[in-house]
């Protein structure tokens, strides 16, 4: 019998069990000694120009090329480690996650989130970055969004509901970032 069948009060389904297992394996990754040692080798003590903080170690994000203090950098898998939704994929997921095969790079937290978002949506990094910016803009008040859209040539009548405002914000940001649809 499978764990979700033996303990249905703990895991309501097979998917719930494998979500739990994936999280547990990810917790192993967070303190994985090989990853932590690799990250140390990628860092430098040379402070970026103009840096005034107290950080002692720095590294470069593989995606945006900016320098960051070590605590603002994460180790990212260049090629996704895959799914964890069956016993077979769980084994593969763990092997790929912990494999020290040159599939790692440093990424700032913002770029890592964007890359993960891009992979989830199967879109480009730039498209995911745009979508994240749209989400942030849409957290503003309606008045702020309307004012920004009006300053870019939209009239108030074309911004009558959330969907129309979202489309306008996306179009504005797409143009500003030069991202083709």
C-alpha positions in Angstrom: 0.0 0.0 0.0 1.1 3.5 -0.7 1.6 6.1 2.1 -1.4 8.2 0.9 -3.5 5.1 1.0 -2.3 4.0 4.5 -2.7 7.5 6.0 -5.5 9.3 4.1 -5.9 11.7 7.0 -2.3 12.9 6.5 -2.1 12.9 2.7 -5.5 13.4 0.9 -4.1 12.2 -2.4 -1.0 10.9 -4.2 -0.3 14.5 -5.4 -0.4 15.7 -1.7 2.1 13.0 -0.7 4.5 13.9 -3.6 4.2 17.6 -2.8 5.3 16.8 0.7 8.1 14.7 -0.5 9.3 17.4 -2.9 9.3 19.9 -0.1 11.3 17.6 2.1 13.9 17.0 -0.7 14.1 20.8 -1.3 14.9 21.2 2.4 17.9 18.9 2.0 19.0 21.1 -1.0 18.8 24.2 1.2 21.7 22.9 3.4 23.4 20.7 0.9 27.1 20.8 1.8 28.3 20.4 -1.9 26.1 23.4 -2.9 27.3 25.6 -0.1 31.0 24.7 -0.8 30.5 25.4 -4.6 28.9 28.8 -3.8 31.9 29.7 -1.7 34.2 29.1 -4.6 32.1 31.4 -6.8 32.4 34.4 -4.4 35.0 37.1 -4.2 36.1 39.5 -1.4 36.5 42.3 -4.0 33.8 44.9 -3.3 31.7 46.2 -6.2 32.4 49.8 -7.1 30.3 52.1 -5.0 29.3 49.4 -2.5 29.0 50.9 1.1 27.4 48.0 3.0 29.0 45.6 5.4 29.1 42.5 3.1 32.3 40.6 2.9 31.7 38.2 0.0 30.2 39.1 -3.4 29.2 37.3 -6.6 27.8 38.0 -10.0 24.3 37.0 -11.0 24.4 34.8 -14.1 21.2 36.3 -15.5 21.5 40.1 -15.0 25.2 40.3 -14.6 25.0 42.5 -11.5 27.2 42.0 -8.4 25.5 41.2 -5.2 26.5 40.5 -1.6 26.5 36.7 -1.0 23.4 36.6 1.1 21.4 38.0 -1.9 22.6 35.2 -4.2 21.1 31.7 -4.6 22.4 28.6 -6.4 20.2 27.9 -9.3 20.0 24.9 -11.5 20.6 26.0 -15.1 18.5 23.1 -16.5 15.4 22.3 -14.4 15.6 19.3 -12.1 12.1 18.2 -13.2 9.0 16.9 -11.5 8.4 15.0 -8.4 5.0 13.4 -8.8 5.7 9.6 -8.7 8.3 7.3 -7.2 10.2 7.2 -10.5 10.2 11.0 -10.9 11.0 11.5 -7.2 14.2 9.5 -7.6 15.2 11.4 -10.8 14.3 14.7 -9.1 16.6 14.0 -6.1 19.4 12.8 -8.4 19.2 15.9 -10.6 18.8 18.3 -7.6 21.9 16.9 -5.8 24.1 16.1 -8.8 27.3 18.1 -8.8 27.6 18.1 -12.6 28.1 21.8 -13.5 24.4 22.5 -13.8 24.6 25.3 -11.2 25.0 29.1 -11.4 24.6 32.0 -9.1 21.4 34.0 -9.4 20.2 37.1 -7.5 16.9 36.4 -5.8 14.9 38.5 -8.2 16.3 36.8 -11.3 15.9 33.3 -9.7 12.2 34.1 -9.1 11.8 35.3 -12.7 13.6 32.2 -14.1 11.4 29.9 -12.1 8.3 31.8 -13.2 9.4 31.5 -16.8 9.9 27.8 -16.5 6.5 27.3 -14.8 4.8 29.3 -17.6 7.0 27.9 -20.4 7.8 31.5 -21.5 11.1 33.4 -22.1 12.9 35.0 -19.2 12.0 38.5 -20.6 8.3 37.6 -20.9 8.3 36.3 -17.3 10.1 39.5 -16.1 7.4 41.5 -17.8 4.6 39.5 -16.2 6.3 40.0 -12.7 6.4 43.7 -13.3 2.8 43.8 -14.4 1.8 41.9 -11.2 3.8 44.5 -9.1 2.1 47.4 -10.9 -1.3 45.9 -10.5 -0.8 46.1 -6.7 -0.9 49.9 -6.9 -4.1 51.7 -6.3 -6.6 52.1 -9.1 -5.9 55.8 -9.2 -2.2 55.4 -9.5 -2.6 52.9 -12.4 -5.1 55.1 -14.2 -2.8 58.1 -13.8 0.2 56.2 -15.1 -1.8 54.9 -18.1 -3.2 58.4 -18.8 0.3 59.8 -18.8 1.2 57.3 -21.5 -1.7 58.3 -23.8 -4.6 56.1 -22.6 -8.0 57.7 -21.9 -9.9 57.0 -18.8 -12.8 55.3 -20.7 -10.4 52.6 -22.0 -9.5 51.8 -18.4 -12.9 50.9 -16.9 -12.1 47.6 -15.4 -9.2 45.6 -13.9 -8.6 43.6 -17.0 -8.4 46.6 -19.3 -6.1 48.4 -16.8 -3.9 45.2 -16.7 -3.7 45.1 -20.5 -2.8 48.7 -20.7 -0.1 48.3 -18.0 1.3 45.3 -19.9 1.3 47.2 -23.2 3.1 50.2 -21.6 5.8 48.0 -19.9 6.2 45.8 -23.0 6.9 49.0 -25.1 9.3 50.4 -22.4 11.2 47.1 -22.1 11.1 46.5 -25.9 9.6 43.0 -25.5 7.8 41.7 -28.6 4.6 39.8 -28.1 
